[in-house]
Amino acid sequence: MSAQPTKSVASPQSYKRIVAFEKAVESWKNAVMRCLWQETMTQRRNPYAILNMRNIMEQEMALANQQLLTVRQAALSQLFEKEHRQYQLELNQMGKSFYVERL
């Protein structure tokens, strides 16, 4: 027996499947191109975003340092006042006092 080649006749359904497949491939190619475009745009924008974030961080650090300085000055002032009162009490117990000039 010899094998006879079968003639393939495209049915309307198989033609529709081929067209749908081609549309899907074209849609996938478009999606890939969009992703590549968005990636390049992100890479271009990234340095500006990094610079902007760096500037914001520097400003926040400057404000935080100012706040820290204010808090430390207040704590130091309270410590000095506490020590002054303590020395005053010790001097009073010995019958002595600080010299205060009155205007």
PAZAPA-4460 file (N, C-alpha, C; in steps of 0.05 Angstrom, whole numbers, plus 32768, in hexadecimal, padded with zeros to 4 digits):
% residues 103
    n_x    n_y    n_z   ca_x   ca_y   ca_z    c_x    c_y    c_z   seq   type   mol
   8011   7FE9   8000   8000   8000   8000   8012   8019   8000     1      M     A
   800B   802B   7FF1   8019   8044   7FF0   800A   8059   7FFF     2      S     A
   8018   8068   800D   800A   807D   801D   8005   8094   800B     3      A     A
   7FEC   809B   800A   7FE4   80B1   7FF9   7FE4   80CB   800A     4      Q     A
   7FF0   80DF   7FFF   7FEF   80F8   800E   7FD3   8102   8010     5      P     A
   7FCC   810C   8027   7FB1   8117   802B   7FB2   8134   8023     6      T     A
   7F9E   813C   8016   7F9C   8158   800E   7F8E   8166   8025     7      K     A
   7F9B   817B   802E   7F8F   818A   8044   7F80   81A2   8039     8      S     A
   7F68   81A2   803F   7F57   81B9   8037   7F51   81C8   8050     9      V     A
   7F57   81E2   8050   7F53   81F2   8067   7F36   81F7   806C    10      A     A
   7F2D   81EF   8082   7F11   81F4   8089   7F0E   8210   8094    11      S     A
   7EF7   821B   8095   7EF3   8236   80A0   7EFB   8238   80BD    12      P     A
   7EF7   8222   80CC   7EFF   8223   80E8   7F1D   8223   80EC    13      Q     A
   7F2B   8213   80DC   7F48   8213   80DE   7F54   822E   80D5    14      S     A
   7F48   823A   80C1   7F50   8255   80B9   7F4C   8269   80CF    15      Y     A
   7F36   8267   80DD   7F31   8279   80F3   7F45   8275   810A    16      K     A
   7F4D   825C   810F   7F61   8256   8123   7F7C   8262   811B    17      R     A
   7F83   8260   8102   7F9C   826B   80F8   7F9C   8289   80FB    18      I     A
   7F86   8296   80F4   7F84   82B3   80F7   7F86   82BB   8114    19      V     A
   7F78   82AC   8125   7F79   82B2   8142   7F95   82AF   814D    20      A     A
   7FA3   829A   8144   7FBE   8295   814D   7FD0   82AC   8143    21      F     A
   7FCD   82B4   812B   7FDD   82CB   8121   7FD8   82E4   8130    22      E     A
   7FBF   82E9   8137   7FB8   8301   8147   7FC5   82FF   8163    23      K     A
   7FC5   82E7   816E   7FD1   82E3   8189   7FEF   82E8   8188    24      A     A
   7FFC   82DE   8173   8018   82E2   816F   801E   8300   816C    25      V     A
   800E   830E   815C   8012   832B   8158   800E   833A   8172    26      E     A
   7FF9   8332   8181   7FF4   833F   819B   800B   833A   81AE    27      S     A
   8017   8322   81AE   802D   831C   81BF   8045   832D   81B7    28      W     A
   804A   8330   819E   8061   8340   8194   805D   835D   819D    29      K     A
   8044   8368   819B   803F   8383   81A4   8043   8386   81C2    30      N     A
   803B   8372   81D1   803F   8373   81EE   805D   8373   81F5    31      A     A
   806C   8363   81E7   8089   8363   81EC   8095   837E   81E5    32      V     A
   808E   838A   81CF   8098   83A4   81C7   8091   83B9   81DC    33      M     A
   8078   83B8   81E6   8070   83CB   81FA   8080   83C8   8214    34      R     A
   8085   83AF   821C   8095   83AA   8234   80B1   83B5   8230    35      C     A
   80BD   83B0   8219   80D8   83BA   8214   80D8   83D8   8214    36      L     A
   80C4   83E5   8209   80C3   8402   8208   80C0   840D   8225    37      W     A
   80AE   8401   8234   80AB   840A   8250   80C4   8406   8260    38      Q     A
   80D3   83F0   825B   80EB   83EB   826A   8100   8401   8264    39      E     A
   8103   8408   824A   8116   841D   8243   810E   8438   824F    40      T     A
   80F4   843D   824F   80EA   8456   825B   80F0   8457   8279    41      M     A
   80EC   8440   8286   80F1   843F   82A3   810F   8443   82A8    42      T     A
   8120   8437   8297   813D   843B   829B   8145   8458   8297    43      Q     A
   8137   8466   8285   813E   8482   8281   8134   8493   8298    44      R     A
   811D   848C   82A2   8111   849C   82B8   811F   8496   82D3    45      R     A
   8129   847E   82D6   8134   8475   82EF   814A   8488   82FA    46      N     A
   815D   8491   82EB   8171   84A3   82F6   8165   84BD   8302    47      P     A
   8151   84C7   82F4   8144   84DF   82FF   8135   84D9   8319    48      Y     A
   8128   84C2   831A   811A   84BB   8332   812E   84B7   8349    49      A     A
   8145   84AA   8343   8159   84A6   8358   8164   84C1   8362    50      I     A
   8169   84D3   834F   8173   84EE   8358   815E   84FC   8369    51      L     A
   8145   84FA   8361   8130   8507   8370   812E   84FB   838C    52      N     A
   812F   84E0   838E   812D   84D3   83A8   8145   84DA   83B9    53      M     A
   815D   84DD   83AC   8175   84E4   83BB   8172   8500   83C7    54      R     A
   8168   8513   83B7   8163   852E   83C1   8150   852E   83D8    55      N     A
   813A   851F   83D5   8126   851E   83EA   8132   8512   8404    56      I     A
   8143   84FD   8401   814F   84F1   8418   8163   8504   8425    57      M     A
   8171   8513   8416   8184   8527   8421   8175   853C   8431    58      E     A
   815E   8546   8426   814E   8559   8434   8143   854E   844E    59      Q     A
   8139   8535   844D   812F   8528   8465   8145   8524   847A    60      E     A
   815D   851D   8471   8173   851A   8484   817B   8534   8491    61      M     A
   817A   854A   8481   8180   8564   848C   816C   856C   84A1    62      A     A
   8152   8567   849B   813D   856D   84AF   813F   855B   84C8    63      L     A
   8146   8542   84C4   8149   8530   84DA   8161   8538   84EC    64      A     A
   8176   8541   84DF   818D   854A   84EE   8187   8563   84FE    65      N     A
   8177   8576   84F3   816E   858E   8501   815D   8586   8519    66      Q     A
   814B   8573   8515   813A   856A   852B   814A   855D   8541    67      Q     A
   815D   854C   8539   816E   853F   854C   817F   8553   855C    68      L     A
   8189   8567   854F   8198   857C   855C   8187   858B   8571    69      L     A
   816E   8591   8569   815C   859F   857B   8156   858D   8594    70      T     A
   8151   8574   858F   814B   8562   85A6   8163   855F   85B8    71      V     A
   817B   855C   85AC   8193   8559   85BC   8199   8573   85CC    72      R     A
   8194   858A   85C0   8198   85A3   85CE   8185   85A6   85E6    73      Q     A
   816C   859E   85E2   8158   859F   85F7   8160   858C   860E    74      A     A
   8169   8573   8607   8172   8560   861B   818A   856A   862B    75      A     A
   819D   8576   861D   81B4   8581   862A   81AD   8599   863C    76      L     A
   819B   85A9   8633   8192   85BF   8644   8185   85B5   865D    77      S     A
   8174   85A1   865B   8167   8595   8673   817C   8589   8686    78      Q     A
   8190   857C   867A   81A6   8571   868B   81B5   8587   869A    79      L     A
   81BB   859D   868C   81C9   85B3   869A   81B8   85BF   86B0    80      F     A
   819E   85C2   86AB   818C   85CD   86C0   818B   85BA   86D8    81      E     A
   818A   85A0   86D3   8188   858C   86E8   81A2   858D   86F9    82      K     A
   81B9   858E   86EB   81D3   858F   86F9   81D5   85AA   8708    83      E     A
   81CB   85C0   86FE   81CC   85DA   870B   81BC   85D8   8725    84      H     A
   81A4   85CD   8723   8194   85CA   873C   81A2   85B8   8750    85      R     A
   81AE   85A3   8747   81BC   8591   8759   81D3   859F   8767    86      Q     A
   81E3   85AE   8758   81FA   85BD   8764   81EF   85D2   8777    87      Y     A
   81D9   85DF   8770   81CD   85F3   8782   81C5   85E6   879C    88      Q     A
   81B9   85CE   879B   81B1   85C1   87B4   81C9   85B9   87C5    89      L     A
   81DE   85AF   87B8   81F6   85A8   87C6   8203   85C0   87D3    90      E     A
   8204   85D7   87C5   8210   85EF   87D0   81FE   85F9   87E7    91      L     A
   81E4   85F8   87E4   81D2   8601   87FA   81D6   85F0   8813    92      N     A
   81DB   85D6   880F   81DF   85C5   8827   81F9   85CC   8835    93      Q     A
   820C   85D7   8826   8226   85DF   8832   8225   85FD   883B    94      M     A
   820E   860A   8836   820B   8626   883F   8217   8639   882B    95      G     A
   8219   8631   8812   8224   8642   87FD   8210   8645   87E7    96      K     A
   8216   8657   87D4   8203   865A   87BD   8212   8665   87A5    97      S     A
   8205   8665   878F   8210   8670   8776   820E   868E   8778    98      F     A
   8221   869C   876C   821F   86B9   876A   820E   86C0   8752    99      Y     A
   81F9   86CF   8757   81E7   86D8   8742   81E7   86F6   8742   100      V     A
   81EE   8702   872C   81EE   871F   8729   81D2   8728   8723   101      E     A
   81C9   873B   8733   81AE   8746   872F   81B0   8760   8721   102      R     A
   819F   8763   870E   819F   877C   86FF   818A   878F   8709   103      L     A
***
